[in-house]
Amino acid sequence: MPVLLITRPEPEASRMAAAMRAAYPGLRVVVSPLMRIVHGGALPVLTGREVLVFTSRHGVAGFCRLTPRRDLAAYAVGEATAEAARAQGLDARAAGGDAAALLALISADGARGPFLHPRGEHVAADIAGALRARGHAAAEAVVYAQQAQPLSPGARAALDGDAPVIVPLMSPRSGRLFFAAAGGAIRAPLHIAAMSRNVAETVPPGAATRLIVAKSPDMGALRAALGALVQDALQVTGGKRVEGREGPQ
């Protein structure tokens, strides 16, 4: 039976594990977060005119831990992040899932700012810099850290086994951390679902037996890529093909 190795931070890791177990009964799932989210930091003095720009649910949580204000307009990189903002009482507009779509939505709406990007220590795109390059006033505030963690013994055992290991990689940093943490310990056939081309580029040449890039940078497309990898791995190992069922984001 193939192994699904989830390396996302908590609580997303456990949510994704539950969704995949429900979609593919009997699939062995190992959770080994490679990052731990630590909230902290500080916000600038808020005037009430700011337009918030969120690129993760952790950014939403970090912002909301630091201020009770919920009266600011907000943009979110994707629907899951927008839902997290709305659950906190913010009025958020969702973009198509990546930085380019987020900047395009802001431009199409004619939003003027000033913009504030609550973010983690590590980001895949310089949103505030891109907005400033377009003539807007834009600031950023680090509201959480992503502390690296080692692979768990269970993850290492799976990577040293014979069964295919399926790994979803969500960001370039998660890809770099995964291969740095695994080192030369990967003996199992590795099947990777990458959220984007940028993520796929972190996979060393020859490291993956199969590599699929999601058709769009969102969880729905990534789940579809994972489903294809699960079915292929089951056929290779002689397991029974299962009917995938859509899980929650």
C-alpha positions as CSV (number, residue, x, y, z in Angstrom):
1,M,0.0,0.0,0.0
2,P,1.4,3.4,-0.9
3,V,2.1,6.0,1.8
4,L,0.9,9.6,1.7
5,L,3.4,11.8,3.6
6,I,2.0,15.2,4.6
7,T,4.5,17.7,5.7
8,R,2.3,20.8,6.1
9,P,2.2,22.8,9.3
10,E,-0.6,22.0,11.8
11,P,-3.5,22.3,11.9
12,E,-3.6,22.1,8.1
13,A,-1.7,18.8,8.1
14,S,-4.3,17.0,10.2
15,R,-7.1,18.4,8.2
16,M,-5.6,17.3,5.0
17,A,-4.9,13.8,6.4
18,A,-8.5,13.4,7.5
19,A,-9.7,14.5,4.0
20,M,-7.4,12.1,2.2
21,R,-8.3,9.2,4.5
22,A,-12.0,9.9,3.8
23,A,-11.4,10.2,0.1
24,Y,-9.2,7.0,-0.1
25,P,-10.2,4.5,2.6
26,G,-7.3,2.3,3.6
27,L,-4.6,4.7,2.4
28,R,-1.8,4.9,4.8
29,V,-1.2,8.5,5.9
30,V,1.8,9.8,7.8
31,V,1.8,13.3,9.2
32,S,5.2,14.9,9.7
33,P,5.1,18.8,9.7
34,L,8.3,20.3,8.5
35,M,7.4,23.7,9.9
36,R,5.9,24.9,13.1
37,I,3.9,28.2,13.1
38,V,4.7,30.6,15.9
39,H,2.6,33.7,16.0
40,G,4.1,37.0,17.2
41,G,5.5,40.2,15.8
42,A,3.9,43.7,15.7
43,L,1.6,45.7,13.5
44,P,2.1,49.4,12.6
45,V,-0.4,51.9,13.9
46,L,-3.6,51.3,12.0
47,T,-5.4,54.4,10.7
48,G,-8.5,52.7,9.4
49,R,-7.7,53.4,5.8
50,E,-5.5,50.3,5.2
51,V,-6.4,47.6,2.8
52,L,-5.2,44.3,4.1
53,V,-3.6,41.7,1.7
54,F,-3.4,38.1,3.0
55,T,-1.4,35.4,1.4
56,S,-2.1,32.6,4.0
57,R,-4.5,31.6,6.7
58,H,-1.6,32.0,9.2
59,G,-1.3,35.6,8.2
60,V,-5.0,36.1,8.9
61,A,-4.6,34.5,12.4
62,G,-1.5,36.4,13.1
63,F,-3.1,39.7,12.3
64,C,-6.2,39.0,14.2
65,R,-4.2,38.0,17.3
66,L,-2.5,41.5,17.3
67,T,-5.5,43.7,16.9
68,P,-9.3,43.7,17.4
69,R,-9.9,45.7,14.3
70,R,-12.2,44.0,11.7
71,D,-13.3,47.1,9.8
72,L,-10.6,47.1,7.2
73,A,-11.1,45.9,3.6
74,A,-9.1,42.8,2.7
75,Y,-7.9,40.8,-0.2
76,A,-6.9,37.1,0.0
77,V,-4.7,35.0,-2.3
78,G,-7.4,32.3,-2.5
79,E,-10.8,31.2,-1.3
80,A,-9.5,29.2,1.8
81,T,-7.6,32.3,3.0
82,A,-10.6,34.5,2.3
83,E,-12.9,32.1,4.3
84,A,-10.5,32.3,7.2
85,A,-10.6,36.1,7.1
86,R,-14.4,36.1,6.9
87,A,-14.6,33.8,9.9
88,Q,-12.7,36.4,11.9
89,G,-15.2,39.1,10.8
90,L,-13.2,40.7,7.9
91,D,-14.7,41.5,4.6
92,A,-12.3,39.7,2.2
93,R,-12.2,39.3,-1.6
94,A,-10.7,36.1,-2.9
95,A,-8.2,35.9,-5.8
96,G,-7.3,32.9,-8.0
97,G,-4.7,31.2,-5.8
98,D,-1.4,32.9,-6.5
99,A,0.4,36.2,-6.2
100,A,-0.2,37.1,-9.9
101,A,-3.9,36.6,-9.5
102,L,-4.0,38.5,-6.3
103,L,-2.2,41.5,-7.8
104,A,-4.5,41.3,-10.9
105,L,-7.6,41.4,-8.7
106,I,-6.4,44.4,-6.7
107,S,-5.6,46.2,-10.0
108,A,-9.0,45.2,-11.6
109,D,-10.9,46.5,-8.6
110,G,-9.0,49.8,-8.7
111,A,-8.1,49.5,-5.0
112,R,-5.7,52.4,-4.0
113,G,-4.5,51.4,-0.5
114,P,-2.5,52.1,1.5
115,F,-1.9,48.3,1.6
116,L,-0.7,46.2,4.5
117,H,0.5,42.7,4.0
118,P,0.6,40.7,7.3
119,R,2.9,37.8,6.5
120,G,5.3,35.1,7.7
121,E,9.1,35.4,8.0
122,H,9.4,33.5,4.7
123,V,7.2,34.4,1.7
124,A,7.2,33.1,-1.9
125,A,6.5,36.6,-3.4
126,D,7.2,40.2,-2.4
127,I,3.6,41.5,-2.5
128,A,4.3,44.8,-0.8
129,G,7.2,45.4,-3.2
130,A,5.1,44.6,-6.2
131,L,2.4,47.0,-5.0
132,R,5.0,49.8,-4.4
133,A,6.3,49.2,-7.9
134,R,2.8,49.9,-9.2
135,G,2.8,53.3,-7.4
136,H,0.9,52.3,-4.3
137,A,1.8,52.9,-0.6
138,A,2.3,49.4,0.8
139,A,3.8,48.1,4.0
140,E,4.3,44.6,5.4
141,A,4.2,43.2,9.0
142,V,5.7,39.9,10.0
143,V,3.1,38.3,12.2
144,Y,4.3,34.7,12.4
145,A,7.4,32.6,12.0
146,Q,7.8,29.3,10.2
147,Q,10.2,27.3,12.3
148,A,11.8,24.3,10.6
149,Q,11.3,20.8,12.1
150,P,12.9,17.5,11.4
151,L,11.1,14.6,9.8
152,S,9.4,12.2,12.3
153,P,10.7,8.6,12.7
154,G,7.5,7.4,10.9
155,A,8.3,9.6,7.9
156,R,11.9,8.5,7.8
157,A,10.8,4.8,8.0
158,A,8.4,5.4,5.1
159,L,11.1,7.0,3.0
160,D,13.4,4.1,3.7
161,G,10.8,1.5,2.8
162,D,9.7,-0.2,-0.4
163,A,6.2,1.2,-0.8
164,P,5.7,4.3,-3.0
165,V,5.6,7.6,-0.9
166,I,3.4,10.3,-2.2
167,V,4.3,13.8,-1.0
168,P,2.3,17.0,-1.6
169,L,4.6,20.1,-1.6
170,M,2.8,23.4,-1.1
171,S,5.6,26.0,-1.4
172,P,9.2,26.4,-2.6
173,R,10.3,26.5,1.0
174,S,8.5,23.3,1.9
175,G,10.2,21.6,-1.0
176,R,13.6,22.8,0.0
177,L,13.0,21.8,3.6
178,F,11.8,18.3,2.6
179,F,14.8,17.4,0.6
180,A,17.2,18.9,3.1
181,A,15.6,17.0,6.0
182,A,15.5,13.7,4.0
183,G,19.1,14.0,2.9
184,G,20.2,10.8,1.2
185,A,17.7,8.7,3.2
186,I,15.1,8.3,0.4
187,R,15.0,4.7,-0.8
188,A,11.2,4.5,-1.5
189,P,9.8,5.5,-4.9
190,L,8.9,9.1,-4.5
191,H,5.7,10.5,-6.1
192,I,5.4,14.3,-5.7
193,A,2.4,16.6,-6.3
194,A,3.7,20.2,-6.5
195,M,1.4,23.2,-6.1
196,S,3.2,25.2,-8.8
197,R,6.1,25.2,-11.3
198,N,8.2,27.1,-8.7
199,V,7.6,24.4,-6.2
200,A,8.4,21.7,-8.7
201,E,11.8,23.3,-9.4
202,T,12.9,22.5,-5.8
203,V,12.8,18.8,-6.6
204,P,16.3,17.6,-7.4
205,P,16.8,16.0,-10.8
206,G,16.1,12.3,-10.6
207,A,14.7,12.4,-7.1
208,A,11.1,11.7,-8.0
209,T,9.7,8.7,-9.8
210,R,6.7,10.8,-10.7
211,L,6.2,14.5,-10.5
212,I,2.8,16.2,-11.2
213,V,2.3,20.0,-11.1
214,A,-1.2,21.0,-10.1
215,K,-3.1,22.6,-13.0
216,S,-3.8,25.7,-10.9
217,P,-2.3,26.9,-7.5
218,D,-5.2,25.8,-5.3
219,M,-6.1,22.9,-3.1
220,G,-8.7,21.6,-5.5
221,A,-6.1,21.2,-8.2
222,L,-3.6,19.8,-5.8
223,R,-6.1,17.2,-4.6
224,A,-6.7,16.1,-8.2
225,A,-2.9,15.7,-8.7
226,L,-2.7,13.7,-5.5
227,G,-5.6,11.5,-6.5
228,A,-3.9,10.6,-9.8
229,L,-0.7,9.7,-7.9
230,V,-2.6,7.6,-5.4
231,Q,-4.3,5.6,-8.2
232,D,-1.1,5.1,-10.1
233,A,0.8,4.0,-7.0
234,L,-2.0,1.5,-6.2
235,Q,-1.8,0.0,-9.7
236,V,2.0,-0.3,-9.4
237,T,1.8,-2.0,-6.0
238,G,-1.0,-4.3,-7.1
239,G,-3.4,-2.7,-4.7
240,K,-7.1,-2.3,-5.5
241,R,-8.1,0.8,-7.4
242,V,-10.4,2.9,-5.2
243,E,-12.9,5.5,-6.1
244,G,-11.7,8.9,-4.9
245,R,-14.2,11.1,-3.2
246,E,-13.8,14.9,-3.0
247,G,-12.6,15.9,0.5
248,P,-12.9,19.3,2.1
249,Q,-10.3,22.1,1.6
